[in-house]
Amino acid sequence: MEIDSIIRKYALANAVDHEGKSQPKAVLGKVLAENPELRERVLEIRERVEEIVSDINSLSLEKQKEELKNVGYVAIKKEDRKDLPALDIKKKLVLRFAPNPDGALHLGNARPAVLSDEYAKRYKGRLILRFDDTDPKIKVPEKIFYSWIREDLKWLGIKWHQEAIASKRLPIYYKYAEKLVKMNKVYVCTCEQNKWKSLRDAGKSCPCREIDSKTNFKRWKKMYKGYKEGEAVLRVKTDVQAKNPAVRDWAAFRIVDKPLHPLQKKKLWPLYNFASAIDDYLLGVTHIFRGQEHSTNEAKQRYLYQHFKWEYPEVILLGRFSMSDIVLSKSVIREGIRNKQFRGWDDPKLGTLRALRRRGFQKDALRNIIIDIGPKPSDITLSMENLSSYNRKLIDKKANRYFFIPNPKRITIKNFRIKNVKIPLHPESNKGFRKMNLTKTFYIDSEDFSSYKNLEVRLKDLCNIKLDENSEFLGRDVKPLPKIQWVPEKHLSVRVVMPEKELNGYGEPMLRNAKKGEIIQFERFGFVRIEKVAKKVTVIFAHK
C-alpha cells in the first residue's frame, strides 16, 4: 500500500536522526505536511503511523540506515540550506555550460547549468552556452536538440550572455593544433592501435613521438586529405610514464571518413579534451563546474595549458548526481525510445526537463533543490519524493481541487433531495467555487465501496450516507466519519497518464473549465497537469 511506504520512509528518517527511535508525532506531522491531501484521513493515518513506527523501532540502527538508503531517501537538513559558498574571484567571473546536443537535458545536466547561472548573477559575471558537439560518430548531435536545450534553459530561467557552437569553430582548433605541431608539443601517430596501447601501458613512447616537427607538419597536413579513418591520430605529448595511463600522450584529433554530424561534414575532428580546453581559454572561462568523473580529462587538458603557458581555470568539483527511481541516462533513454519502452523524450518515466515540465514540476522546484544541494564534491542520490516535496510547496497553495474517481462504482441514494452544491476550488483561498447539479445517482471509488460498505460515511463536502449500492441519506451534519470522493451522475471521462501506467476514470463536470497546462489537484489522488480538455480530459500525473 503506497501510504504505508510513505509513512515508513519518514519513520526511518526520523529513527536515523534520533539514534534508532522514531517519534510517532513527528512522523505524523511530516507525513501530513508533505502530503496535505491526507489530512482528512488523520485518524486512519495516525493508527498506521503508530504501527509502522513500532516496527521500525524494533530494528537495529544499522538496519534502519540500510533500509533508508535502499528507498532512495536523501534528507536535506535545514542547517544545510545555506547560501551558496563563495568563489575565489580574481577577475571578472566567466562560466560556461557545455552540453552535448545528442539528447534532451535532464535533471543531472540542470545542476551545473543552474549553479553557473546563480553564480553569474551573484557576481555580475558572464555565462557562456557552449554546444560541445564535436563527436560525429558515437554521441552524434541532432539538430532538434540544439533548440530544445535553448528552450529548456530559458524555461529554467537561465540567462546566457554568449553562445558558441564547437563544430563551427573547427578552423580555430586546426590553427592551434598547427601551432602545437610547430612547437613540437604534438605528433601524428600512425601506429597500429593495439601496438600503441601496449607501449603506452608499459610507459614507453612510440616511434612516431620522435619524428621531427618538420616531418610531423607534413603528416599533419596529410590528415586533412590522405590518411583514412584509423590510420592516423594527432597526440599531445605528456609524460609517457604518468601514473594514470589514460593521460599518456592522449589523442587530440582523429579522422572520421563518414561523419554523421548535422552541421559539418569535415573529416578531421578534435576530440573533447582538445576542443574544450582551447575554447575555455579563448572564451575567457575563469571557473568550471566539473563532475568528479572528469578528473582525468582535467589532467589531460592541463598539459595543453602548460604547452601554451596558459593559466588553467578554477575547478569546482561536483559529485555524481543520480536519482533512485527515474531514468536520467541519455543513452538508456535513446535506446528506450528506439525499442518503444518510452514514448519520447518527455515520457513521464524520465528525468528530462521536458518530462518533468510536462508533469507539472515548477522550474523553481528544480532550482531550489539544486541550490540547496550546492556544489558538493560528494555523490548524491535523490528520489522523486525529494523533488516532489519541493514542488508540492510551490503548487499546493495555488492548485485548484477537483474530484476524480479512478475505479468508478455506481450508487444511488434513497431520499436524496439536494439539487446542487457549491464546493470551494481551494480550501485555503478565495478562488471561487465548483458548482454541480445533482441527482440521486453518484459514482464513488470501488475500493471505498468495498472498505466501507454498510457503514456510515461522508460524501466529502456534501452529506452523510449509509453506504450500499442503494445507499441511505443520513443528513448533512459534519461528523467525524470516513470521507470518500464522489462525482455526480453527469461527469467527464478522465485519462491519467502516470509513469508506470495509465488510468481511466470519472471526473467532476467543472473539469471542463480547467485550462491546458494548468496544475490541479485530484483530491486524495495527487497533483496533475492538464494536457488536453475535450470529451475526455487527459492529465499527466505529477506526484502525491
Secondary structure, DSSP 8 states (H G I E B T S, - for coil): -HHHHHHHHHHHHHHHHTTT---HHHHHHHHHHH-GGGGGGHHHHHHHHHHHHHHHHTS-HHHHHHHHHHTT-----GGG---------SSS-EEEE---SSS--BHHHHHHHHHHHHHHHHTT-EEEEEE----SSSS---HHHHHHHHHHHHHTT---SEEEEGGGGHHHHHHHHHHHHHTTSEEEE-S-HHHHHHHHHTT---GGGGS-HHHHHHHHHHHHTT--TTT-EEEE---TT-SSGGGTT-EEEEE-SS---SS---SEEE-HHHHHHHHHHHTT--EEEEEGGGHHHHHHHHHHHHHHT----EEEEE--EEESSSB--HHHHHHHHHTTSSSSTT-TTB-BHHHHHHHT--HHHHHHHHHHH-S-SS-EEE-HHHHHHHHHHHHTTT-EEE-EESSEEEEEEET----EEEEESSTTS---EEEEE--SEEEEEHHHHHHHTTSEEEETTTEEEE-SSEEEEEES---S--EE--EESS-EEEEEE-SS-EEEEEE-GGGGG--TT-EEEETTTEEEEEEE-SSEEEEEEEE-
